[in-house]
Amino acid sequence: IDDGSTDSTSDVARECGVHHIVRFTKRKGLARAFGAGLDAALKAGADIIVNTDADNQYKGKDIPRLVKPIVEGRADIVIGNRDIENVKQFSWLKKRLQRLGTWVVRQLSGSNIEDATTGFRAYNREAALRLNIISDYTYTLESIIQAENKNLAIHNITISTNKVGRKSRLFKSIPEYIKRSVITMVRVYAMFNPFRLFTNLGVFLSGLGFLIGCRFLYFWLMGQGDGKIQSLILAAVLLIIGFQVLIIGVVADLISANRRLIEETLLKVRKLELQKNERV
């Protein structure tokens, strides 16, 4: 997938014998490139799709091991775990951030993944059809949360990595990466679990308002309420906001149900389109 590169990547790929190339004339980002790659592979009739990064970080010899759980029918998606602590080119800070990010994704998705940001993955046809990447930034975190919420079986295998010859990065700085990753995870979690997210937030705000209101009531009963009017106002504001958040959660849950119906329809349309292409 050539994401609008300016260094003749597509030409070099053709010279090296690559037959299937998807090229963007303008850079669209990793997530869009990944989605285009899945679509192109499906249209080419692929039953198993292997995704790898272009910086030669991953070893091609691991591909048979990567696809084995899919071939055996034990997994829909297989993720290559880089064993972060032993990757020499990663700094101490990057290793800690990788571990933290993986832990957060595990909590949000309920999966047992060991390396959430690895780009070395294999997908079967059903998984490729069901994934609908929304983010414009990266697919790695979102695809895992989506896969778990769509009951796709995820399997991990430990892989080794090559020493990267030159620097290759998706983000300009670590703070930017953290910010955009957090935004992506919150958006995807809210998309699949809106009722839980907004209910918890609404209950927290309402509970806080209730406690502050009880505090005011206590002082009022003791005859000291005149100097605590701010507590009453804050309690009222928190209770109102908490109630509104709860209502938003109900509405968001209804929208989420509609999204699931649309995704099922889209899945059927994709399958029909691919069947038509195969007949042609």
N, C-alpha and C positions, 0 to 999 in steps of 0.2 A: 504494500500500500504506500504510494508516494503522496504524502500530504503536502503538496505544493512546494516541493524542494527546488532549490535553485542550483544544485550541483550535479545535474544530469543523472540523478539516481535511477530513473526509469531506463535510460539508455544503457547504463552499466549493468542493470539487472538483466536486460535482454541479451547483452553480450555474454553474460554468465549462464544463459540457458533458461531463464525464467519465462514461462509461457503465459502465465496469468498475472496481469498487472492492472491495478486500479490506480488511476492518477487523478489527483485534484489539481486544477490550475491555480487555486488559491488555498492557502492553509486553512483548514477547518478544525484542527485539533485532534488529539488522540482518540477521544470517544467517537467522533464522527468517522474517523478513519477505521476504527475497529468495527463499527456498525456496517460500513460499506464493505469491509472485508468479509464479514459473515454473509451478507447478501450475495456477494460475488461467488463465494464458495458454495452456497446453497444452489445458486443458479447453474453452477458447473457440475452439480450432482454429487457433491461431497456428502458422505455419511459420517465422517469424522473430520473435524477441523482443528488444526493445531495452530496456536498463536504464539509467536516469538518476537522478541524485540530486534531491532535492526543494528544494535550496537555489538552484536556477537557475544553478549553476556552469557547466553545459554548454549549448552552443548547439544548439537543435533543427535548425537549418539543416545541421548536420553529419551528421544521421541518414542521408540518402541515400548519403553517402560511407562511413558506418560499415557499412551493410548490403551495399554493392556487392560486396565479396569473397565474401560468402555467396551472393548471388544468382548470381554467376558460377561458383560451385562451387569456389572456391579456399580457402575457410576454413569451419570449424565455429563458431569464435568470433573476433570482431574486437574488439580493445581500443583505445580512444581514448587515445593518448599526449598528455598535456597539455604536453609540453615544459617540464618542471618549472622549469628555470633561468629561464624567461621569465614565470612566473606571479608577478605583482607582490605579491599578497596573502600569499604564502608567505614566512616568515622564512628567514634564512640557515640556521638550525638545522633547520627543517622540510625544507628542500630537501636538506640533507645526509642526514637520516634517510630521506627518500623514496628517494634514490639508493642508500643502503646497503641498505634493505629490498628494493628491486628487484634489486640484485646478489645478495643472499642467495637470493631466490626463483629467480633464474636458475640459480644453482648447484644448488639442490635439485631443480628441475624439469627442467633441461636445455633450457629454452625461450629464446627471444631477445626476450622482452618488454622494453619500455622504460619502462613505468609500471605497477608492480604494484598500486598502490592506487587507481587510477582507477575511478570508478563508472559510467563511460560505456562500455557494452559491448553487443554484439549476439551473439545465440546462434541457431543453427538448431535445428530440432526435435530432431534426434538428440542434440546437445550438452545441451539442456535435459532430455532424458530420462535421460541418463547421469550427470549431476552429482547427487551425494548429499552435501549440505553437512552436516558433523558439528558444526562449531563453533556455539556460541551467540553469538559475538561479532561476527565479520565474515566475509564470504564471499570477499572480494577475493583474498586470498593463497591460501586453500585451493582455490578453484575453478581457479586456474592450475595448481597442482601436480597436482590431480586430472586436469585436462584433458590434461596432458602424459602422465601415466601411463596414461591411457585412449586414447592415440593420437588425440586430437582435434586438428585443424589450427588453430593460433592465428595470427592475422594482426594486425599493428599499423598504425594510421594516425595521423598527427599531427592534432590538433584544436586549436581555440582555445577560450578560456574567457571567461565573463562575470565581471565584478567582483561578488563576493558582497555583497549589500546589508546583511546582518546576519550575525553569527557563528553558525555551526552546527557542532557538533562531536560526534563519536561517543564520545570519551574525555574523562575529567576532567583528565588531565595527561599529559605526554609520557612520564614513567617508566611510568605504567600502560599506555599504548599499546604501548610497547616490550615490556613484560613479557607482555602478553596476545598480542601478535603473535608473539613468540618461542615461547610455549607452543603456539599454533596451528600454526606451521610445524613444530615438532618432532613434534607429534602426527600431523600429516598425513604427514610424511615417514616416520615410523615405521610408519604404517598401510600405506603402499605399498612401502616398502623396508626391512622389518624385519630381514631377513637381513644386508643390507649394513651397516645401522646397528649392530646388536648384534655382528656379527662384527668390525667395525673396532674397536669399543670393547673387546670381549673380547681381541682380539689385542694391543691397546695395553696393557691391564692385565697380561696374561700376559707380554708382552715386557718390561715394566717390572719385573715380579716376577723374571723370569729374569735380567735384568741385575743386579739387586740380589743375587740368589742367587749369581751368578758372582763378585760383589765379595766376598761372605762367604767363598766357597770359596777365593778367592785368599788372603785373610788367614789362613784356616784352614790352608792348605798352607804358609804362611810361619810358622806357629806363633803367630799373633796373633789367633786366632779367639775367644778367651775374651771379649774386650771388644766383639765385634761381633755378639753374639747377637740384638740388636734387628733387625739387617739380615736375619737368617735368619727371624725371625718375620714381618717385613714382607713379605719375598719370598714366604713361604708363604701369607700372607693374600691378596696380590695374585694369585698363581697360582690360588688357590681361587676368588676372586671372578671372575677372568677366565674360568675354565672354566665357572662358573655362567652368566655373561653369554652365552657361546657357546651353551650349552644353551637359554637363553631365546630366543636368535636363531633356533634351529632350530624351536622350538615356535611362536614368533611367525610364522615363515614359513609353517608349516602352517595357522595360523589365517588368515593373509592369503590363502592359496589358497582356503580355505573362504569367506572374505568375497567373493572375486571370483565364485565360483559363485552365492552369494546375490544379488549385484548383477546378474548376468546373468538370474537368475530374476525379480528385481524389475523389470528392464527389460522382460521379456516380459509380465509382469502389467500394467505400466503401459500398454504398447501395446495389449493386449487391452481394457483398461478404456476407453481413449480411443476405440478402434474401436467399442466398444459404445455409448458416448455419442454418437458421430457418427451411428450408425444410428438412435438414438432421436431 
